[in-house]
Amino acid sequence: MFSWLNKDESRKKTPEVYANVAEGMKKVYKSKLLPLEEYHNFHEFHSPQLDDPDFDAKPMILLVGQYSTGKTTFIRYLLERDFPGIRIGPEPTTDRFICVMGGDQEGVIPGNALVVDPKRQFRPLAKFGNAFLNRFQCSSVNSPVLQSITIVDTPGILSGEKQRVDRGYDFTGVLEWFAERVDRIILLFDAHKLDISDEFRRSIEALRGHDDKIRIILNKADMIDHQQLMRVYGALMWSLGKVLNTPEVARVYIGSFWDQPLCHDMNRKLFEAEEMDLFNDIQSLPRNAALRKLNDLIKRARLAKVHAYIMNALRKEMPSMFGKDSKKKELINKLGDIYTSLQREHSISPGDFPDMKRMQESLVHHDFTKFHPLKQRLLDNIDKMLADDISRLMSMIPQEEQMITNEQVLRGGAFDDTNRTPFSQGCGEGVDAGAGEPDWIVGRDRYKYDEAFDALNPINGKITGASAKAEMVKSKLPNSVLGKIWKLADVDKDGMLDSDEFALAMHLIAIKLGDHDLPTDLPPHLIPPSKRDLVD
């Protein structure tokens, strides 16, 4: 009897199958989070409603910095080509937000056309008005780099008297909108211009809450010598410490990201290593894009739930008849006490609450009596979303990351230089030195190694492990490293070294002392010619 009830119940418990993480986030957001946001006017206080392009968009990089710090040149360096609308000069040349995106047809799309395109994620930017839209454009470029990422160039932040000129739109508000949606925020500093203007300080403060996305570049570092670079780096860290109120030390990449000759070549190796680290960080963005969007969705859900509690608390405190205006002012001034009360009552982390000052500014323009009471069903949907749907989507991410790793690696432009070429970072200095050359690379210094080998009194052309150890420990390398070198050099695995194997061991020691990594397996060009038939 009533067997149809059991069938319906079992049908409800069957989890929905998602084609991919992005599709799952769209459905979860629209069915569970969006109803709560709309019911409690979340979009008027915090972030606009999310649309499908927000979940489908390629990873975005936001470049922020004062004028003439090399933001536009940095984009050109990555793409290794110009893009429509590019202007480079020592004066403030970029006076607009430029989204450099991939496309088959190259050209410039104005801001008013961008915000009405349903296929792009920029529709909410229409709220900033024509003054902003006239300073907003998309540069469509047929570049392999832009098949995986989008780069957003921003107006040069002004200093001195110029920063007092009103831009005509909410500049920091636009930065906040982008900061919430991008995958990486890069702050560029000129090695000759480390002062942080008031507008730059406000811009950096607008990025708070997204500290995990921020990376810092000390650009044009080849313009100063080694001693000056140390002083400039220390000054930059001191300045940042006063603006970025985080316990962690910010990661600063040092280099000169343009294609001109270096003024001071003494720091070339440092610049190469820093550039490689930065490129590796950028190349990780396509793989981590789904995880970043899922993380942002979780933060949005927690904020929406707290927002609902705040709206309900304010509504309950309002009088039904008289004294509404005075009570409203009192509640706005006592918002901190309401936060504390809600934190204790619902066991909410302080970090989940919105910024109090901004919330107070927003509340001034609303009628508290029109706020809605809590609907437990909507809150339960958020709890189920965080407990069930998000965990299911998280389990899908490793598989998607693996697919992207194999099929959608960031390529093209400057990123092709990260492949192994004679001019790649560290190439030709470590175990790859001489790769592709017909002669055995170890043979170049063979005369030195043979003298040391003969001094160890070889028997039948070989020395014992004890004799080799006595010579190898002179390098002062730890035994674990010398043991690895021995395994690589003893190609025939007989526990002894002939003159070729000894020369190879000395070469590997020289490589390690040169601060380069040892190979896991011996590359073909380092195998002694007399032993190559054993390896093959």
N, C-alpha and C positions, 0 to 999 in steps of 0.2 A: 504494500500500500504506500502511496505517495513516492513511488520509486523515481518519478520524474524530478523530485527535489534533489535527490542524490546525484542524478545525472547533471543537473545544472551546477551543483556545487563542485563536482569534479571538473566540469568544463571551466569554471572560474579559476581553479587552481592551476590549470595548464599554463605555463609561462609562454609569453609571446616570443616568437622567433624573429630576430632582427638580421637583416642581410649584412649589415656592418655596424660599426660603432656609431658612425655619424647618423645613420638611419635610426638607430635605437635612441640616440640622444634627442632627435627631433620628436619622436613619438612620446617619449617620456616627458619632455618639456611641455608639449602641447596638451597632453592628457592630464598631467598631475601638477606641474609647477605653474603653468600659465593661468589656470583658474584662480589660484590663490593670489597671484600678482594682480590680476584684473580686479578681484573682489576688494582688495585693500589698497588700490591706487599706487602700487609699487612703482610703476613707470613714471609717475609724476615726481617721485622723491629720489629715485636712484637711477636705474638704467632703463633705456627703452626696451620694448619687447624684442625678443630674438626672432629672426626669420630664418628660413631654410639656408640662405647663403651664408649666414653666420656659422653654420655647422659644416658647410661644404667648402668654405674658403681655404685657399692655400695658406701656409704659414706666412705671417707678416713680420717684417722687421721695421721698427720705428727709429729713425735717426733724429737725435735732438742735440742741439749745441748752439753756441753763440755764432754770429756771422763770421765767415772766413776761417772756420775750423776744419774745413775740408769735407763736409757732409756730401755735397754733390760730387766732388772728386772721388770720394770713397765709393759711391755707386758706380761711377765710371770705371774705377779700378776693378770692381768685382765683375762687371759686365764685359770689360775690355772693349768698350765701344760707347759712343754717344747715344743719348736717347732724346726723343722729341721734347723740346722745351728746355733743354739743358742750357744753363748759363753759369759760367765759372769766372770768378774774379776776386780781387782783394776786398772789394766793397760788398755790402749786403746785396747779393744778386738774387737769391731765392726769397721771394716775398709771398710765397704761396705753399700750400700743402700739395705735393705731387706724389701720386701713387704710381710707381713704376711697375707695371704688370705685364705679363706675357700675353701675346696676341699675334695672330697671323698677319693682320694688317696694321702697319705702324702709323701712329698719329696721335693727336691730342684730343681727349674727350673732356669738354668743360664740366664744371661741377653740377650745374643745373640739370644736365643730361644724366650724370652719374646717379643722382639721388632718386631718379624716377625709373631707373633700370631695375626690374624685379630680380634679375639674375645676379646682381652685385649686392654686396653687404653694406652699402653706404646710404641706404634710404633714411635711417634715423638722423643723419647729419643735416637733413633739411630744416630741423628745428633751430639751427644756428643762423638762419636767415641769409639773405642775398649778399650781405657784406662778406660773409664767409664763403659762400658758394662761388662768388666772383674771384676768390683767391684759392680755389680748389680745382684740381684737374687730375686726369689720369693720362699717363704717357704709356701707350701700348707699344711694346717692343718685342720683336721676334728674336728672343734670346733663349738659349737652352737653360741658362741659370733661372730665368723667370718661369720656366715650366714647373718648378718646384716651390718657389717662394715669391712673395711680393715685397717690395721695398718702398717705404714711405719717407720721402724727403720733407722736411719741415722748414718753415721760414727761419732765417737766422735770428736768434734771440738777441735783442738790442741791449746796449749798455749806455751809461752816461745820460745825456739829455734826450737822446733818441727814444729811450725806453718810456719816457713820459708821454709820448705820442700815442693816442688811442688807436688801436688797430681797427676798431669798428665792429668787432665781434668778440665773443668769449674765447680768447686764445687758450687759456688754461683748461676751459671746459672741453674744447676740441681735443687737447692732449689727453685729458682723462678718458674721453670716449675711445680714442685709439689705444691708450694704455691697457684698457680692459680687454681689448680684442686681439692685440698683437701677441706674438710668441716671444719676441725679443725686443728690448729697448736698449739702444746703444747711445750712450752719452759721449760726445766727442769734445775733447779739449785741445786747444792749440798750446804747444810747449812754450810759446812766447806770451800767452794770454790766459793766465790761470785765474784771474779775478772772476768771481761769481756775482753778476749783477743782480739787482732786485728782481727783474723779470725772470732771469735764469733760476733764481732761488724759488720763485713761485712756480715755475715750470717743473722743477725737480720735486717740489712738495706735491704737485698734482699727480706725480707718479707713485706716491706712497701707497702701500698696499699691494704693490707689484714688484717688490724688491727682488724676488727670485728671477724676474725677467731682465733685470738691469745688468748691462755690461758697460765698461768704461774704456775708452781708447784715448791714450795720450798721443795725439797725432803730430806730425811734422817733427818727430824726435831726432831726425838726422841733421836738423839745423843747429844743434848744439853738441858740444863735445861730451865726453864720458863724465867728467867731473860735474859739469853743469846739469847733465841729465839726472844724476843722483839728487842734486838739490831740487830740481824741478819736480821730480817724482815725490820727494818728501813734502814739498809745498802743496802739491795736488792732494795727497792723502790728508793733509791737515785741513785743507779747505773742504774736502768732501766730508770729513768727520763732523763738521759743523752743520752740514746740510742733510746728509743721509743719517738719520738717527737710528742706525741699526748696530747691533752688537758685533756683527761680522765685518771683517775687513773686505772692502769692495775689490773685485778682481779688475785690475787695470792692465790692458794690453798696450805695449809700447811699440811704436813703429812709425813708418811714414808710408801711408797707403796712397801712393801715386806711382806713375811709371817714369819718373825723372831720375837722373843720377843722384846718388846719395852725397850730401855735402860732407858728412863725416862718416867714413867707411869703417871706422874702428868697431862700431856696434853692429856690423852686418849680421853676425851669427845670432845676436840677441834678437834683432828684428825678424829674422827668419823663423826662429823658434816661437816668438810671440804671434807672428802671422799664422803659423801652422796651428797653434792652439785656438786662435780665433776662428779659423776656417773649420776646424773640427767641431767647434761649438755650433757654428751656423749650419754645417752639414747634418747635425743631429736633429735639426728642427723638423724636417718631414717625418722622421721616424717617431718623434715625440709629440706631433701635433694633436693626435687623438687624445692622448693622455692629458695634454694641457687643456683642451676644450672640456674634457670630462671634469678635470679639477676645477675649472672656472664655473662649471654648471653646479658642482657641489657647493662652492662658496656662495653662489647666487641663491641656491635653495635654502641654505642656512640663514642668509641675510633676509630672504623673503619671509621666513618663519618668524624671525625676530621682529621684523617690521610689522607683521600682523599683531604680535603681542603689544607693541608700542601703540599702534592705532587703537586697539581695544582698550588699553589702559587710559589713554587720553579721553576717549569717548565716555568712559564710565565716570570720569572725574568732572565732567561738564554738568552745570546745573540745567534743569529742564526749562526754567523760565527766565529769571533775571540774573544780571551780573556775568553774562557769558564772556564779554570782552576782557574784563578784568581777570576772570578765571583763566582765560586762554593765555594771557600774558604771564600769569603766575605759573602755569604748567610749563610754559616754554622756558622760563627761568629756572624751574626745578626739574628740568629734564634729566639731569644727572641723578637725582634721587629716584626718578622713575626707572632709569637704567639699573640702578643698584637693586631696587625692589624686584624687578623682573628677573634679574640675574639670580637672586636667591630663590625666588618662587619656582622658576622653571629650570634651574641648574644650567644656565647658559654661560658659555665662556665670554669673558669681557671682549675678546677679539672678534666676536661675531656681531657686536653692535656697530651700527653706522657711526661715522664721525659726528660728534655731538654738535659742533659749531655749525656744520652744514645742515644738519637736521633741524636745528633751531631756525636757521634762515629760511628753510623750506616751509616749516610749519606756520610761519607768519601769514602766508598767503592762503591758508586753508581754514575751512569751517569744521571744527572738531565734532560738532553735533551730527555731521553727515558721514563720519567714519562708521564703518560697519562693525558689528560685534563678531566675535570669533565663531567660525564654523568648524567644529571638531572634525568633520569629515574631510575638509580641505587640509587640515593639519595632519590627519592620519595618512592622507595620500602622500604627503611629503616624507613622513617617516618610513612608509613602505617603499617609496622611491629610493631613499638613501640606503635602506637595509637590503632591498632585493634587487631592484632594477640596476642600480649603480654597480653592485657587486657582479652582476651578470655581464654588464658591459666591460668592467675591469678585466674579467676573465678572457674577453675577446681581444684585448689589446695586444698581448704578446704575439698572437698569430698575425695580426695586421701589421705590427712593427716588422716582423720577419719578412712579410711580403713586400713592404716598402723598402726594406734594406736591400732586397735583391733586385727590385724592379724600378725604383724611383729614387736612386741616389742622386744627390745634387751634383750636377755636372755643368761644364761649360765655363767660359770666361776665365777668371783667375783660379777657379777651382780645379781646372784641368792641370794647373801647375803643381797641384799637390800629389799628382801621380809621380812615379819614379822617373825622373829625368836627371841628366847630369847637373842641373841647377836646382833640384828640389832640396829642401832643407836637410842638411847633413849628408846629402848624397856625395859619394866619392871620398868620404872621410872615414867611413866605418867599414863594415863587412862588405859593402857594395863597391868599394874602391876597385877599379879595374874591371868591373863587370862588363862583359861583351868584348873585352880585348883579347887578341889571340895569345899573348904571352901570359905566363903565370905571374900574377901581380906580386906574389911574395918574392919572386926572383929578383926584384929590383934591389932589395937590401940583403940579398943572399950572402954577400961577402962578409957582412958583420955577423950573421947568424952562424956561418960555417966556422969562423974563428972561435966563437964560443963553444960550438959543438966539438971541435977538435981538442979544445982545452979540457973537455970532460972525459978524455981517453976512451973513445968508443971501442967496443969489442965487436969484430965482424961487422963493422959499419953501423952499430946501434949502441944506444946508451940505455941504462936501466932507468926505472922509474925513480929510484933514489937519487941517481945522478941528475936527472932532469929536474927533480924537485929542488935540489940545492941551488940550481940556477934560476928556476922560476920564482922562488920565494923572494928573490932580490927585488922583485917588482913591488913587494909589500901589499899585493892584492890579497884579500881574504881567501882562506882555503876553499871555501865553497865556490868562488869564482875560478880559482886555479884548477879545481876538480872538473869544472865544466869545460875549461880550455883543454885539459888533458883528454877528455872524452872526444872532443872534436878533432884534436890533432892526431890522436892514435887511430888513424884511419883503418889500418888492418887489424886493429884490436888484439895485438899480440903482447901488450903490456910493456912495450919498449918503443923508442923513437929512433928512426933513422934520420939522416940529415935533412930530408925533405919535411918530415913530420916535425922535427925540432924547429926548423925555420917557420913552419906554419904556426906552431905554438907561440913563438916569439912575436910573430905578426899579430896574432889574436891578442896577446898581452898589450902590444902597442895600441891596438884599437881600443881596448878597454881603458887604458890609461889616458887616451884621448877623449874620454867621456862619451863613448859611443856604446850602444848595446851589442851584446854578442848574439849571434843567430841561434835559433833552436836546433837547426840542422845546418850542416856545412853547405853553403851555396856552391854551385858547380865551378865558378871561376876561382875558388880558393882551394879546390881539391888538387893536390900535387899531381902533375902529369903521370908520374909513375904509379899512382894509385887509382886512376880513373877507371881502369878496367874492373877493380874490386867493387867500386860503388855502383857502376852500371850493372 
